[in-house]
Amino acid sequence: MEKPAFRDANRAQMSLLAPFERRCLIWLAHRMPAWVNSDHLTGLGLASMLMAGLCYWLARWNRLALLLVVFWLAANWFGDSLDGTLARVRNRLRPRYGFYVDHVVDAFGSLFLLGGLALSGYMHPMIAMALLVAFLMLSIESYLAAYTIGTFRLSHWKFSPTELRILLAVGNMALIFRPIVRLWGDSYRLFDVGGVVGLAGMGLMLIAAVWRNTKNLYQQERLS
């Protein structure tokens, strides 16, 4: 059976840590045992996000569970970032399968993580759900741009999932010692403040990307 034609989008990765991360992932891929394949790593990435979400929920009763979240975020980086690199290093690429599965897993992973945060008591559930919606909208915009423009952006404004994992891990460490902060004379949950800042940033990223890509497509298909 002949495979349908498929045009793989160009990958644009311009985050702060991208040059170092790329070298690190290639080094790891060359040293992976032969029995480990990309599907194993993708599964690890998804399972890690589920465990991170469960640990956030457990942190409602024991704050030290936040340390386990940091561990599972690192495991998620290992699985989620290395699966595609391993396929490229071994020349075992499956562009359609990889693109679909990887990003469906990302959607479920974000649901697990932010669902756990919503149940943790360290972030208002509405802020956690708003972050999930913002993440999914940014993802949808990226997928539409990959289809219509042919470029899949893995980062926005020098931030990629890797930088976001690091920020979240640092926030977890701060949360252990200082879950409440004072701003302008009032007390707020640390992650509520961080969540609102994250929402503002993601909203601006989304608006900028929509404006840029709409303008680009309009110019390419201008009606005479």
N, C-alpha and C positions, 0 to 999 in steps of 0.2 A: 504494500500500500504506500503510495507516494505521500510524503509529508507536505502539508501546505506551506507555502512560502511564508517566511517570517523575517522581519527586519528588526534586528536587535538594536535597541537605542544606545546611543553613546552615553557613557557614564561620566558624570561631572562630579568629582570629589575635590572640593577646595576648602576643607575644614582646617582648623588650626593644626591638628595633629596628623593630618593625612599623610605627609611624607614619611614621618617616623612610623606610623601605623602600617603603611604599605610594606615597608621593609621588614617590619616585625612579623607581619602575617605571612609573607613569602618565606621567611626563615622558618617559621613554624610549620608551614605546609610541606616544606621539603623534609621535615623530620617527623611527620605524622606516620604512625604504623600503617602498613599496607592494608590492614583489615578495616581501618577507619575510613569511611567515605563521607561525602557531603551530606547525605541524608542523616547520618548519625549526628553530625554537628548541628544541623537544622533542628533535629529533635531535642538535642541538648539545649539549644537556645530557647525553644518553646517551654521545655520543662523548667528551665531556670527562671523564666518570668512567672510561671505558675507558683514556684516555690517562693520567689520574692514577694508575690502578692500574699501568699499564706503567712509569710513571716511578718509582713506589715500588720496583718490581722492579729497575729499572736502578740505583737508589740503593744497591743491595747492592754494586755495584762502584764507583760514583762518587756521593759524597754530594751533589754539586751538583745532581743530578737532583731533589733535594727542592725546589729553587727552581721547577722546572718543575711540580711538583705544585701549588704555590701558584697558578701561572698557570692551570692547568686547573681548579682549584677555583673561581677567579673566573669562568672561562668557563662552568662548570656553573651557578653562581648566575645568570649572565646568561640562559642558555637555559631553565633549569628554573623560574626565578621569573617570567620575563617572558612565557612562552607563554600562560598563562591571562589575564594582564592585557591582553595584546594582543588576545586574542579578545573580552574584555569591552569594551575601548575601541572596537573596530571592530564590535561587535554581531554577531560571528561565532561565537556560542556553540554548542557541541555537547556538552551536559552528560554524556551517557552515554559517548560516545567519549572525551571529554577526561578524565573521571575514570578510566576503565579504562586508557587508554594512559599517562597521566601516572604512575599508581602502579605499573603493570607496569615502566615505565622506571625508577622509583625502586628497585624490587626488584633489577633487573639492575645498576643503577648501584652500589648498595651492595655487591653481590657483586663487581663489578670492583674497587672501591676497597679493600675489606677483604681480598679475595684478593691484591691487590698488596701490601698491608701484611704479610700472612702470609708472603709470599715475600721481603720486603725485608731481613730480618735485624734490623730495628729493633724488632720486636714478636714475641713468641712466637706461633706459628701458632694454638695453642689459644685464646689470648686474643682474637686477631683473629676466629676463628670464633665464639667466644662473643659478641662484640660484634655480629656479623652476626645471630646467632640472636635476641639481645635486640632489635635494631632491627626485625627482621621480626615479632617478637611484638608490639612496640608498634604496628607498622603494622597488623597484623591486628586488634588491639583497636580502633584508630581506625576501621577500615573497618566493623567490626561495630557500633560505636556510631553511625556515620553512617547505617547501615541501620535500626537499631532505635530510635534516639533522634532522628535527624534532624539531628544536629549533627556536623560533621566538624572535629575539632580539629587545627589546623596547628601547634600548639605545646603543650609541656608545661612547667609551672613556668617560664614566661617564656623558654623555649628553643625555638627552631625550627631547621630545617636551616641557616638563614642564620647564626645564632650558632654552630652547631656547625662550619660551614665556617671561620669566623673563628678559633675555638679551634684547629682542626686546622692552619690556616695558621701561626698563632703557634707552635704546637708544632713544626712543621717547621723554622721558623727557629731555634728553640732546639736542635733535634736536630742541626743542622749543627755547632754549636759544643760541644754537651754531650750526646752520646748516652747517657752513663752518669751516674747520680746515686747518691749515697750516702744511705741512710736507716737510722737505728738501727745504724750501724756496718757495714752490708753494702752491696754495689754492686748496682744494678738498672738495666735498660734504662729510659730515660726513658719510652718509649711503653708499656712494660709497666705502669709505675706509673700513667700516664695512662689506660691501658685498663682497669685494675682499678677506678679511680675512676669512669670512665665506666660500667662495668658496674653498679656499686653504684647510681649515680644513675638509670640506665635501669630497673634492677630496682625501685627505689622508685617511680618514675613509673608503671610498669606496675601494681604492686600498688595504688597510690592510684587509678588510673583504673578498674581492675576493680572495686574496692570501691565507688567513687562511682557507676558506671553500673549495677552489679548492684543496689545499694540503690535507685537511682532507678527502675529497671524493676520491681523487686519491689513498690515502693509504688504504681506505676501499675497493676499487674496483681495486686493483692492478692486472694487468694481469701477469700470470706466464709465 
